[in-house]
Amino acid sequence: MYWQPYSNSTALSSLDNLTRFDPAALKAIGYQDVQYDLADLVPNILRPNTLKDQSSLTAKKINITYKESLKTERYLITFKRLDSSATPTLKKYYFTNPAIAFQTLAKQQELAAASDINLGFQYESLASAEQNKEYIQDKISSSQWSASNFIDLTIETIKSNLAPKSLTSSVSLKRKFETYPAKKFTIALRSIDVNYSNYAPKAQIISKPFTFGYNVKNLTISSDTSFNLQSGNSNQSYIKYYVSLDDGKKWIQISPIENPFNGVPEILSLNENIQNFGQIKGVSYLNAPEIPVETTSIRVKIEIEKPRYENTTPVIYSYQIAGRVEQI
């Protein structure tokens, strides 16, 4: 048995699209501190069939208490112009959406203003309002719009009450049933053994030398890994990759090409002597004597670390290196 919302008030009408009642949907649209009495929907464990046995119970209402989402400040562009009365006076107007290009210039100015603040075009940020204010000033500078129709052009801030308000609304629910056809099996257990293994928090893999027929000029690495971090610092790297051009004496860090760029180079340029103006982001340029002149033998080192306080471990299924060589 489950509950399905139907025919609710405007504030909670979004629940009507749900197959099953789920208060988390209210949080998704900005409501806070959603509370209701779970006992109204879930029976006591001592009488689990109470709601199912009530044949007359087809629908019910429950109360939900919630808080409205915080309101942010909005911005309006305002100006003054003479109205069309017998004795023209300066009247305040609000700038709406930029006018349609196919209208005449006079019609554009008319469509660009509204006398009611509810019709004004509200901007989410001050930067957006400033941009559209410049749009008007450009029209005036190019003599397309009359400066007399945009007197005291300014930006106003709409002050909102930032304190959320607590509200209570009733939700109408229908009782629904869902049947799952199933077979029942019995499994007999003779005994159960519980074992565990302790693993080191860190591990290291060092490959045999990868040998190329010619000097490598560009080097990349790619890997197939699995790692689901539930909490903590997701920006920390728990798998690190290195390559060595001198049989392990010096290690150079490199990032797999599948990973987002995090400051560690994804491409190593070896002995290409490229000037600074020709260098690009994500590439590390290494030249002799910092590295050997001969770059035909390459080792790979991978360091793996298990996150502290996390019940998960990085897994590496495979990796490969790719090199662009210089054939002489």
N, C-alpha and C positions, 0 to 999 in steps of 0.2 A: 504494500500500500504506500502511496505517496500523495503529495498535495500539488495542485496546479493552480497558479494565480489566474484570475479572470476579472474583467470589468472593474478595474481599480481607478482611484482618483487620478487627476492630472499629474500630481506630484509623483505618484508611484505607478503610472501607466506603463513605464518601461518593463515592469515585471510581467505584464500580460503576454509578452512575447516568449516567456520562458515555458518550457515543457514541465519543468519541476521548479518548485519554490526554492529560490537561492538568494538569501539576503546579500551575499557578496556582490550581486549585480548592482546593488545600490551604491556600494563603495566605488565600483567602476565608473559611475557617472558623477562622482564627487561628493556623495554624502559621507558623513563621519559618524563614529560612535553609534553604529546601527545596533539596536538592542530589541529583543523580543523574548517572550517566555517560551522556552523550548518545550516545557511540559505541555503546552497547548497542542503540540504537534506530535511529540514522541511519548508513547505511553510508558508507564512505570514498568520496570523490569519484572516485577512480580505479577503483573497483569498485561502481558505483551499484546494480547488480542482485543483489548478494550475497544479501540477505535474501529477495528474491523468487524466486531460483533454488533455494533450499533447500526442496524439496518436503516433507521430513519435518518442517520447522519450522512448527508450527501455533500454538504458544504458548511463552511464555518468562517468566522472572521477572527482575526487576531490583530492586536495593536502593535505597531512598530514605532519606536522612538528613534529619532536620528537628528543630526545636525546638518544644516546647510553648509555647502562648501564656502570657503573664504572668497570674498569678492575682491577683485583687484581694481586698481584705478584705471580709468579710461580717459581719453583726451578728445576734445572737440576743437575744430577750427571755427572761429566766430569772426564776424565783421559787421559793419553797418552800411546801410544804403537808404536813399530816400524812397519812401513808399509811394504808391500811386493814388493817394487820396487827394481831395480838392486842395488841401493845405499840406503839401508834402512835409513829412518829418522823418528824421533819421530813425530807422528801425533796425533792431538787432536780428541777424540771420545766422544760420548754421550751414557750414559747407557740407554737401553730400558727396556721393561718388563723382569722380571726374565725368564730365559730360560726354555724350555720344558724339563721335567725330563727324557724323553726317548731318548734324543739326547746324542751323545758322549760328553766327557768333552771338547774336542777341538771345537766341533760344538756349545756347550753351550756358550763358550767364544765368538765365532764369532757372535752368535745371540744376545748376550748381549750388542753389541756395534753398533752405527750408526755414520757415518761421517757427516751426515747432521743434523743440529739442529732441523729441522722440523720433523725429525723422532725420536727425543729424547723423552723419557718418561717424561712428565712434572708432577711435584708433586704440589698438591694444598696447602700443608703446609710444613714448614720446618721439622716438626716432621716426616712426611711421608718420606721425602728425607733422613733424618738421619737413619731411620729404614732400608731403602734399601741400604744405604751405609754400614751399619753393615752387611747386607746380603752378600755383596761382600767381606768384610773383613773376614767373617767367612769362605767363600769359599777358600780364600787365606790361612788362618790359618790352614785349614784342608788339604792343598795341593791339593785340587781339581782344583783350578784355579791357574795359574802362576802369581806371583807378578810382573814379568816383563811386563805383559800385562795390568797392572793397575797402571802405574806410575803416581805420582801426583794426586792421587784420591781425589777429592774435590767436594763441592757443590757450584753451582753458582746460583745467583738470577737473574731472568729476570725482568728488570725494565720496568714497563708499564706506559703509560701516563694516569694518573688518572682523567684528566679533560674530562668530557663527551662532545661529539661533537654533534652539532645541524645538523640534516639532514632533507631534504624535499623529499618525494616520492609521486607519484600519485597512487591512488587506483581506480581500475576499479570496477564499481558496476552495477548490473542488477536491473531493476525495476520489482518487484514481487507483486502479489496481493493475499490476503487471505480472503476468505469469511466465515463469521460465520452465520449459520442459526439461527434465533432468532424470538421470539414473543415479541410484545410490549404490556405492561400493563400500566394502569393508576391507581394510588392510590390517593384517595382524603383524605386530612387531614382537620379536622374541627378546631383543635387547637393543639398547641405544648407547653408543659410545660418544663421548664429547671430547674432542681434541683441539688443540690450537698450536700455532707456530709463531714464533717471534721473528720478526724481520728487522734488519737494520734500517734506520731512518733515511740513509743515503746509499746510493749505489753508483757505480761508474763502469762504463763500457769503453774499451779502447780497441779499435779495429786493427787488423793486419794492414800493411801498406797497400794502397790502391796505386797501381803503376800505370802511367800513361806513356804512350810512345813518343810524345813530344812535350815540350814545356807548356804547362797550363797557363793561360793568360787570364781567363775569367773562371771563377769557381762558385757553384751554388750547391745547396743541400736541401733536400725535401724529406719529410717524414710522415708516417701514418701513426697517429697517437690517439689515445682515449683518456680523457681526464675530466671529471665532473666535480667542480669545486662548489660545495653547498654554501659556504660562508667564508668569512675571513677576507684577506687581501687578494682579490682576483688579479691584481696588476702584477703580483710577484711571479717571477718565472721559476717554476719547479722542474723544468727540463731545460738544460743548457747544452749547446752544441759548440764544439771546438774542432779546428783542423790544425795539423802540424805539417810543415814542409821540411822539417829537419829531423824526422824520426823521433818526435816526442820531446825534443829539447825545449821548444817554445810552442805554446798553444795560442791560436788566434780564434776569438769568439765569432760565431756566425749564426744567423737566424734563418730558419727554414722559410722558403718562399711562400708557404701557405699561411704563415702567421702575419698578423698586422705589424707594421713597422713600429718598433718600440725603442729605437735608438741603437740597436745592434745591427750591423750591416747584413744585408741579405745576399750581396754579391761581393766577392773579393777580386780586385784587379791586381794582378801580379806582374811586376816589372814592365808596366806599360808606359811609365813616365808621362802621365797626362797632367797638363798644367791645371792650376786651380780653376781657371775660368771654364774649363771643359769638364769639371767633375760634377756629378749628380748625387742627389740624396739617396741614401740607402746603399751606397757603394763605398767600400773601404779600399783606398789605393795604397798598395804596399810595394816598395822597391828595395833593391839591394843597396846598402848592406844590411838593411833591416830584416830581409828575408834572403834565402839562398838564390843564387842566379839560376841554378837548376831546380825546376819545380815539377819534376815528373813523378815523384813519389809523395803520396799524401796519406796521412793517417787521420782517423776521425775519433774524437772522444765525446761521449755523451754523459753528462752528470744528471742523475735523477734524485729528487728529494721528496720525501713524503711530507705533506703539510702537517704541522703540529695541530693537535686537537681536531683533526679531520679524519673521518672514517673512509678514506679513499686514497688510492695510490695511482700515480701516473703510469700508463702502460704504453710501451713502444712496440708496435707490430713490425714495422720495417722502416728503413731509411735508405736513401741513395744520394750520391754526389754526382754532379754533372760539371764537366769542364770544357771550355773552349780552348783548343790548343793552337800553337803556332807551328805550322809545318814548314821546315826549312829544306 
